């Protein structure tokens, strides 16, 4: 039986280790990220103290989710004119590609160095309804300047749906307290959703709405940001055709000693402030910044997206950089 294993990577300048991260072979999950802040060490991602608890985790803690992150309405879409039925796992809808997808698979480590780890996984043709064998490679690499780069490559021998992302819950505060963070999202557009969190198909400007975070705002019950689980567009075209990253969002600790900047070549970012976290965590204890395609993009012709094919594999990069 395969056992959960973790791989440690470190970012260091000379003999000084600035960052120490652990990544698991189960779900390719970011289990912990310890970083130096003044004279103290902070763990800035939520994780279970017992690795076995990841088997029953329902919050996708730290996982690579996919093949397609977020939701697909009614668990179906058309690929090349043919309707594809997927295995629903949230009512009639598909969330993070259904049960036992990438987040709940054991991955194979093919390379492990002092500052990087490379993991691969394959889902076979027809898994949860997805066409084709879907092969994924993920590289976690931490720099001496406290920048974590997550490089993701997906290929398939058939035309299929792909758009995985990273799902860590960040908490930059000392001892992961639930003291409020400041949130900034560099987006002029968002995608409104129905009561099942499925996009209506509209792309709406954030001006004069509660979704305007171009100026940093405190995550607070006073402004409904503690209920945030929305997708924000940074590019109205498919930006994944290039590997150039651009800023998506940032969060700042309550003591203003630490800021995390998220960037990617994905056209959108899902921002989730952790309202539905359960024990041993508290609601809103962590914030997810998930660069991705918009939810339900395969069914929305005006959303920036492409199907993955042998001729057009998917290559994305997600960067989380700390400033202190």
C-alpha positions in Angstrom: 0.0 0.0 0.0 1.3 3.5 -0.9 2.1 5.6 2.1 1.9 9.4 2.4 5.4 10.9 1.9 6.5 14.5 2.2 9.3 16.2 0.4 11.1 19.2 1.9 12.4 22.0 -0.2 14.2 25.1 1.1 15.0 28.5 -0.1 18.2 29.8 1.4 20.8 32.6 1.0 24.2 31.2 2.0 23.7 29.2 5.2 20.5 31.1 6.1 17.3 29.2 5.3 14.5 31.7 4.7 11.8 29.3 3.7 11.1 25.6 4.4 8.2 23.9 2.5 6.8 20.4 2.6 4.9 18.9 -0.3 3.1 15.6 -0.1 2.8 12.8 -2.7 -0.9 12.7 -1.8 -2.7 15.3 -4.0 0.7 17.0 -4.6 -0.3 19.1 -1.6 1.5 22.0 -0.1 1.5 20.8 3.5 3.4 23.6 5.2 5.4 26.7 4.4 7.6 28.0 7.2 9.2 31.4 6.6 11.4 33.7 8.6 9.7 36.9 9.7 12.1 39.1 11.8 13.2 36.8 14.6 10.3 34.3 14.4 9.2 31.5 12.1 5.7 31.5 10.7 3.8 28.7 9.0 1.7 30.5 6.4 -0.4 27.7 5.0 -3.1 25.7 6.8 -2.4 22.0 7.2 -3.2 19.0 9.3 -0.7 17.9 12.0 -1.5 14.3 11.2 -0.9 13.4 7.6 -3.6 10.7 7.7 -6.2 13.4 8.1 -5.7 14.4 4.5 -7.6 11.2 3.5 -10.8 12.6 4.9 -10.2 16.3 4.1 -13.1 17.9 2.2 -11.6 21.3 1.8 -8.8 20.5 -0.8 -6.2 21.7 1.7 -3.0 22.6 -0.2 -3.9 20.3 -3.1 -3.4 20.5 -6.8 -7.1 20.3 -8.0 -8.1 19.2 -11.4 -8.0 18.1 -14.2 -10.4 21.1 -14.2 -10.5 23.4 -11.1 -13.7 25.0 -9.9 -17.2 24.1 -11.2 -18.7 22.9 -14.4 -22.5 23.4 -14.5 -24.7 20.4 -14.7 -21.5 18.3 -15.0 -21.6 18.3 -18.7 -20.2 20.2 -21.7 -19.7 19.7 -25.4 -16.3 18.8 -26.8 -16.0 19.0 -30.6 -19.8 18.9 -30.8 -20.1 15.8 -28.6 -21.8 16.1 -25.2 -19.6 14.8 -22.4 -21.2 13.8 -19.1 -19.0 14.1 -16.0 -19.4 12.6 -12.6 -21.3 15.2 -10.4 -20.1 15.6 -6.9 -21.8 18.9 -5.8 -25.5 18.4 -6.4 -25.9 18.4 -10.2 -22.6 20.1 -10.7 -18.9 19.1 -10.9 -16.5 20.7 -8.4 -12.7 20.3 -8.8 -13.3 17.4 -11.3 -15.2 15.1 -9.0 -14.4 12.4 -6.4 -10.9 11.0 -6.3 -9.4 13.4 -8.9 -5.9 14.8 -8.7 -6.4 16.1 -5.1 -7.0 12.6 -3.9 -4.5 10.6 -6.0 -1.0 9.4 -5.0 1.5 11.2 -7.2 5.0 9.9 -8.2 8.0 12.0 -7.4 10.5 11.9 -10.3 13.0 14.5 -9.1 13.8 16.1 -5.7 16.5 18.7 -5.1 17.3 21.1 -2.3 14.9 23.8 -3.6 12.5 21.9 -5.9 10.3 18.8 -6.3 8.7 17.3 -9.4 5.6 15.2 -9.2 3.6 13.4 -11.9 0.1 11.8 -12.1 -2.1 10.2 -14.8 -5.8 9.8 -14.9 -7.0 7.2 -17.4 -9.4 7.7 -20.3 -12.9 8.1 -19.0 -12.0 9.0 -15.4 -15.1 10.8 -14.0 -16.1 11.2 -17.7 -13.0 13.1 -18.8 -11.9 12.0 -22.3 -8.4 10.7 -22.8 -5.5 9.7 -20.5 -4.7 13.0 -18.8 -1.0 13.4 -17.7 0.1 16.1 -15.4 3.5 17.3 -14.2 3.9 19.8 -11.3 7.1 21.4 -10.2 7.3 23.2 -6.9 10.4 25.5 -6.7 11.3 27.9 -4.0 13.8 30.7 -4.6 16.2 32.4 -2.2 14.0 35.4 -2.4 10.9 33.6 -1.0 9.1 33.1 -4.3 7.3 29.8 -4.8 6.8 28.9 -8.4 4.4 26.1 -9.3 4.8 25.0 -12.9 2.0 22.8 -14.3 2.0 20.9 -17.6 -1.0 18.9 -18.8 -1.2 16.8 -21.9 -3.6 14.2 -23.4 -3.8 12.1 -26.5 -7.5 13.3 -26.9 -9.2 16.6 -26.9 -10.2 17.1 -23.3 -10.9 19.6 -20.5 -7.9 20.7 -18.4 -7.2 23.7 -16.1 -5.8 22.6 -12.7 -4.7 25.0 -10.0 -3.1 25.1 -6.5 -5.5 25.3 -3.5 -3.4 26.3 -0.5 -5.2 28.2 2.3 -2.9 31.1 3.3 -2.8 32.7 6.8 0.1 35.1 7.2 -0.6 36.0 10.8 1.5 35.0 13.8 0.3 31.5 15.0 -2.3 31.5 12.2 -4.7 33.7 14.2 -8.0 34.6 12.6 -7.1 38.3 12.9 -8.1 40.0 9.7 -6.0 40.2 6.5 -6.0 42.9 3.9 -6.9 41.7 0.4 -6.1 43.3 -3.0 -7.3 41.9 -6.3 -5.9 43.5 -9.5 -9.0 42.9 -11.6 -11.5 45.1 -13.4 -13.9 42.3 -14.1 -15.6 39.4 -12.3 -18.0 36.7 -13.3 -21.4 36.8 -11.6 -22.8 33.5 -10.4 -26.2 31.9 -9.6 -27.1 30.4 -6.2 -25.1 27.3 -7.1 -21.9 29.3 -7.8 -22.2 28.6 -11.5 -21.5 31.6 -13.7 -24.4 33.3 -15.5 -22.1 33.9 -18.5 -21.8 37.6 -17.9 -18.5 39.4 -17.5 -19.1 42.4 -15.4 -17.0 45.4 -14.4 -16.2 45.7 -10.7 -16.8 49.5 -10.6 -19.3 50.5 -7.9 -19.8 46.9 -6.7 -18.7 45.0 -3.6 -16.2 43.1 -5.8 -13.9 46.1 -6.4 -10.6 45.2 -4.6 -8.3 47.3 -6.7 -7.6 49.2 -3.5 -6.8 46.8 -0.6 -9.6 46.1 1.7 -9.9 44.3 5.0 -11.5 40.9 5.0 -14.3 41.5 7.4 -17.9 40.5 8.2 -18.6 44.3 8.0 -18.2 44.3 4.3 -19.3 40.7 3.4 -15.8 39.8 2.3 -15.8 36.8 4.7 -18.3 35.2 2.3 -16.1 35.7 -0.8 -15.9 32.8 -3.2 -15.8 34.5 -6.6 -13.8 34.5 -9.8 -12.0 37.6 -11.1 -10.8 38.1 -14.6 -7.3 39.6 -15.3 -7.4 38.9 -19.0 -10.3 38.8 -21.4 -8.3 36.5 -23.8 -6.6 33.1 -23.2 -3.3 34.2 -21.6 -2.1 30.6 -21.2 -0.7 30.6 -24.7 2.3 32.4 -23.2 4.2 31.6 -20.0 4.4 35.3 -18.9 2.9 35.8 -15.4 1.1 39.0 -14.4 -0.2 40.1 -10.9 -3.5 38.6 -9.8 -3.9 39.4 -6.1 -2.2 40.0 -2.8 -2.9 39.5 0.9 -1.2 41.3 3.9 -0.9 40.1 7.5 -2.7 42.0 10.2 0.6 43.2 11.6 1.7 44.3 8.1 5.0 42.4 8.4 4.3 40.0 5.6 2.6 40.2 2.2 2.0 37.4 -0.3 1.7 38.3 -4.0 0.0 35.9 -6.4 0.7 36.0 -10.1 0.1 33.6 -13.0 -0.4 33.3 -16.8 -3.9 32.1 -16.1 -6.6 34.7 -17.2 -8.5 34.6 -13.9 -8.3 33.9 -10.2 -10.8 32.4 -7.7 -10.6 34.2 -4.4 -12.1 32.2 -1.5 -12.0 33.5 2.1 -12.6 30.1 3.7 -16.1 30.5 5.1 -16.8 26.8 5.0 -13.6 25.6 6.7 -14.3 23.0 9.5 -12.5 21.7 12.5 -9.7 21.7 13.4 -9.7 25.0 11.5 -12.1 27.9 12.0 -14.2 29.6 9.3 -12.2 32.3 7.5 -9.0 31.1 9.0 -7.4 30.9 5.6 -7.6 32.6 2.2 -7.2 30.8 -1.2 -5.9 32.7 -4.2 -6.4 30.2 -7.0 -5.2 31.3 -10.5 -7.3 29.4 -13.1 -9.7 29.5 -16.0 -13.1 30.8 -15.1 -15.6 28.3 -13.7 -17.7 26.6 -16.3 -15.5 28.0 -19.1 -16.1 24.9 -21.4 -19.8 26.0 -21.5 -19.2 29.7 -21.8 -18.1 30.8 -25.3 -17.1 34.3 -24.2 -14.8 33.1 -21.4 -11.0 32.9 -22.1 -10.3 29.2 -22.4 -9.0 26.4 -24.7 -9.5 22.7 -24.7 -6.3 20.7 -24.2 -5.3 18.5 -27.1 -2.2 16.7 -28.4 -1.6 19.8 -30.6 -2.2 22.3 -27.8 -1.1 21.0 -24.3 -1.6 23.2 -21.3 1.3 24.9 -19.6 0.7 27.2 -16.7 2.7 28.9 -14.0 1.5 30.1 -10.6 3.8 32.2 -8.4 3.4 33.1 -4.7 6.0 35.6 -3.6 6.5 36.9 -0.1 7.7 40.4 0.8 8.7 41.2 4.3 
